[in-house]
Amino acid sequence: MTKSIVISGPPAVGKTTVAKGLAEEFQLQYLSGGDVLKKMAKEQGFDSEGDDWWDTDDGMKFLNQREQNSEFDKTLDEKLIRLFNQGGMVITSYTLPWLINDGIKIWLDGSHESSTERMQSRDNMSPQEAYEITKERFNKNKALYKKLYNFDFGDDKSVFDVIINTDNLTAKQVIDIAKETVRKLQ
Protein backbone atom coordinates (compact mmCIF):
# COMPACT_ATOMS: atom_id res chain seq x y z
CA MET A 1 0.00 0.00 0.00
CA THR A 2 1.47 3.35 -1.01
CA LYS A 3 -1.27 5.79 0.01
CA SER A 4 -0.90 7.44 3.37
CA ILE A 5 -3.71 7.60 5.93
CA VAL A 6 -4.50 10.43 8.32
CA ILE A 7 -6.58 9.96 11.46
CA SER A 8 -8.13 13.04 13.06
CA GLY A 9 -10.73 13.81 15.69
CA PRO A 10 -11.15 15.52 19.06
CA PRO A 11 -8.84 14.87 22.02
CA ALA A 12 -9.05 11.41 23.64
CA VAL A 13 -11.24 9.87 20.95
CA GLY A 14 -8.87 6.97 20.14
CA LYS A 15 -6.77 8.34 17.26
CA THR A 16 -3.51 6.76 18.39
CA THR A 17 -5.07 3.35 18.99
CA VAL A 18 -6.71 3.28 15.56
CA ALA A 19 -3.64 4.64 13.78
CA LYS A 20 -1.36 2.02 15.33
CA GLY A 21 -3.85 -0.71 14.43
CA LEU A 22 -3.93 0.43 10.80
CA ALA A 23 -0.14 0.75 10.63
CA GLU A 24 0.24 -2.82 11.85
CA GLU A 25 -2.45 -4.22 9.54
CA PHE A 26 -1.15 -2.56 6.37
CA GLN A 27 2.60 -2.50 7.24
CA LEU A 28 2.72 1.30 7.25
CA GLN A 29 4.84 3.63 9.36
CA TYR A 30 2.98 5.25 12.27
CA LEU A 31 3.64 8.87 13.19
CA SER A 32 1.91 11.03 15.77
CA GLY A 33 1.72 14.70 14.81
CA GLY A 34 1.40 15.38 18.52
CA ASP A 35 4.68 13.56 19.25
CA VAL A 36 6.49 15.68 16.66
CA LEU A 37 5.01 18.79 18.26
CA LYS A 38 6.14 17.54 21.70
CA LYS A 39 9.72 17.27 20.36
CA MET A 40 9.43 20.89 19.26
CA ALA A 41 8.19 21.78 22.75
CA LYS A 42 11.19 20.01 24.27
CA GLU A 43 13.46 22.15 22.06
CA GLN A 44 11.75 25.18 23.65
CA GLY A 45 12.65 23.96 27.14
CA PHE A 46 9.44 22.13 28.06
CA ASP A 47 9.61 18.73 29.76
CA SER A 48 7.22 17.12 27.30
CA GLU A 49 7.63 13.47 28.31
CA GLY A 50 4.69 11.11 28.68
CA ASP A 51 1.53 10.44 26.70
CA ASP A 52 -0.54 12.64 28.99
CA TRP A 53 1.82 15.65 28.82
CA TRP A 54 -0.73 17.67 26.80
CA ASP A 55 -3.09 17.47 29.75
CA THR A 56 -0.63 18.96 32.24
CA ASP A 57 -0.22 22.62 33.18
CA ASP A 58 3.01 22.64 31.16
CA GLY A 59 1.22 21.17 28.12
CA MET A 60 -1.49 23.80 28.34
CA LYS A 61 1.19 26.48 28.72
CA PHE A 62 2.75 25.29 25.46
CA LEU A 63 -0.68 25.37 23.80
CA ASN A 64 -1.04 28.99 24.95
CA GLN A 65 2.42 29.76 23.54
CA ARG A 66 1.36 28.25 20.20
CA GLU A 67 -1.60 30.62 20.15
CA GLN A 68 0.88 33.51 20.26
CA ASN A 69 3.38 32.03 17.76
CA SER A 70 1.98 30.10 14.81
CA GLU A 71 5.45 29.04 13.61
CA PHE A 72 5.31 25.87 15.76
CA ASP A 73 2.21 24.64 14.01
CA LYS A 74 3.19 25.78 10.53
CA THR A 75 6.59 24.08 10.78
CA LEU A 76 4.96 20.90 12.07
CA ASP A 77 2.32 20.89 9.34
CA GLU A 78 4.89 21.43 6.57
CA LYS A 79 6.86 18.44 7.86
CA LEU A 80 3.74 16.26 8.16
CA ILE A 81 2.63 17.19 4.63
CA ARG A 82 6.04 16.15 3.21
CA LEU A 83 5.97 12.83 5.09
CA PHE A 84 2.35 12.14 4.18
CA ASN A 85 2.98 12.80 0.49
CA GLN A 86 5.87 10.30 0.45
CA GLY A 87 3.28 7.58 1.08
CA GLY A 88 3.27 4.56 3.35
CA MET A 89 2.35 6.48 6.51
CA VAL A 90 -0.42 6.54 9.09
CA ILE A 91 -0.37 9.94 10.77
CA THR A 92 -2.51 11.32 13.56
CA SER A 93 -3.06 15.03 13.11
CA TYR A 94 -5.63 17.67 13.90
CA THR A 95 -4.82 19.77 10.81
CA LEU A 96 -3.48 17.51 8.07
CA PRO A 97 -6.84 16.45 6.58
CA TRP A 98 -7.56 20.05 5.57
CA LEU A 99 -4.04 20.62 4.19
CA ILE A 100 -3.64 17.64 1.84
CA ASN A 101 -5.52 16.51 -1.24
CA ASP A 102 -4.60 12.85 -1.49
CA GLY A 103 -4.56 9.78 0.73
CA ILE A 104 -7.23 8.42 3.03
CA LYS A 105 -8.77 10.71 5.66
CA ILE A 106 -10.62 9.28 8.66
CA TRP A 107 -12.41 11.37 11.32
CA LEU A 108 -13.08 9.67 14.64
CA ASP A 109 -16.11 11.26 16.21
CA GLY A 110 -17.41 10.84 19.71
CA SER A 111 -19.25 12.64 22.44
CA HIS A 112 -17.41 14.85 24.87
CA GLU A 113 -18.55 12.50 27.64
CA SER A 114 -16.95 9.53 25.88
CA SER A 115 -13.65 11.42 25.44
CA THR A 116 -13.81 12.41 29.10
CA GLU A 117 -14.21 8.76 30.15
CA ARG A 118 -11.28 7.68 27.95
CA MET A 119 -9.01 10.40 29.31
CA GLN A 120 -10.10 9.73 32.89
CA SER A 121 -9.17 6.04 32.70
CA ARG A 122 -6.12 6.51 30.43
CA ASP A 123 -4.54 9.33 32.44
CA ASN A 124 -5.89 8.38 35.90
CA MET A 125 -7.66 11.66 36.67
CA SER A 126 -10.99 12.74 38.12
CA PRO A 127 -14.05 12.98 35.85
CA GLN A 128 -14.27 16.75 36.37
CA GLU A 129 -10.58 17.27 35.58
CA ALA A 130 -10.78 15.10 32.44
CA TYR A 131 -13.93 16.91 31.29
CA GLU A 132 -12.37 20.35 31.71
CA ILE A 133 -9.10 19.40 30.01
CA THR A 134 -10.73 17.77 26.97
CA LYS A 135 -13.09 20.72 26.59
CA GLU A 136 -10.32 23.31 26.90
CA ARG A 137 -7.97 21.48 24.51
CA PHE A 138 -10.72 21.09 21.91
CA ASN A 139 -11.82 24.73 22.12
CA LYS A 140 -8.27 26.13 22.07
CA ASN A 141 -7.25 23.94 19.12
CA LYS A 142 -10.43 24.85 17.25
CA ALA A 143 -9.71 28.57 17.71
CA LEU A 144 -6.03 28.13 16.81
CA TYR A 145 -6.75 26.30 13.54
CA LYS A 146 -9.48 28.75 12.57
CA LYS A 147 -6.97 31.57 13.02
CA LEU A 148 -4.12 29.73 11.23
CA TYR A 149 -5.94 28.05 8.35
CA ASN A 150 -9.54 29.25 8.47
CA PHE A 151 -11.15 25.83 8.81
CA ASP A 152 -13.68 24.76 11.42
CA PHE A 153 -12.05 21.89 13.31
CA GLY A 154 -14.72 19.50 14.50
CA ASP A 155 -17.48 21.12 12.45
CA ASP A 156 -16.25 20.94 8.84
CA LYS A 157 -15.97 17.23 8.16
CA SER A 158 -16.43 17.54 4.40
CA VAL A 159 -12.77 16.65 3.72
CA PHE A 160 -13.05 13.16 5.24
CA ASP A 161 -13.55 9.87 3.41
CA VAL A 162 -15.29 8.39 6.44
CA ILE A 163 -16.53 9.49 9.85
CA ILE A 164 -16.60 6.82 12.54
CA ASN A 165 -18.61 7.51 15.67
CA THR A 166 -16.64 5.82 18.45
CA ASP A 167 -19.37 6.08 21.10
CA ASN A 168 -20.58 2.65 22.20
CA LEU A 169 -17.87 0.86 20.18
CA THR A 170 -14.84 -0.97 21.49
CA ALA A 171 -11.40 -0.01 20.24
CA LYS A 172 -11.33 -3.26 18.23
CA GLN A 173 -14.64 -2.44 16.57
CA VAL A 174 -13.42 1.04 15.57
CA ILE A 175 -10.17 -0.41 14.21
CA ASP A 176 -12.12 -3.03 12.24
CA ILE A 177 -14.33 -0.33 10.66
CA ALA A 178 -11.23 1.72 9.81
CA LYS A 179 -9.50 -1.32 8.27
CA GLU A 180 -12.52 -2.04 6.08
CA THR A 181 -12.63 1.60 5.00
CA VAL A 182 -8.95 1.54 4.03
CA ARG A 183 -9.40 -1.72 2.06
CA LYS A 184 -12.19 -0.09 0.05
CA LEU A 185 -10.28 3.14 -0.62
CA GLN A 186 -6.75 1.92 -1.33
C-alpha positions, 0 to 999 in steps of 0.5 A: 500500500502506497497511500498514506492515511491520516486519522483526526478527531477531538482529544481522547477519541482513540486516534492513536489506537486506531492509527497504530492498528492500521499501521500494523495491519497494512505495514505502514509507518505510524507517526503522531503529529502530537509527538512531533510537536512535543519534540518541538516543545522540548526544544523550547525547554518544556519537559514534554515526556509522557503520553498525557503531557498535553493534559498537564499545566506545562502542556497547556502552557505550550498550547497557549504559547502556540496561540501567540506564535503560529510558527510551531504549528506551521513548521509541524504541518509542513513536515507532516505534509512532506511525510504524508505525500511520500506515502506509506504512513499513518499519521494522527493530526488535527490539521493535516486532513484540511491541508492535503488533497490525497490519501485516506482521511478518517475522522473519529467522532465521539461525544465529549462525555466519551472522550472524558471517560477515555481520558479519565481512565487513560490518564488516571484523573478525576471525571471533572478534571478530564472533562475540563481538560478535553473541553479546553484542549478542543476549544483552544485547538479549534480557535487556533486552527481557525486563526491559522488556516480558516477551517472549522475543526470539529465542524467541517468534516467535508474533507473526510472519506469516512466518519466513525462515531466511536461512542458505544464501540470498542477499540477493536470495533473502531479499528475493524471499521477503519480497516474495512474503509482503508481496504475499500479506498486503497 
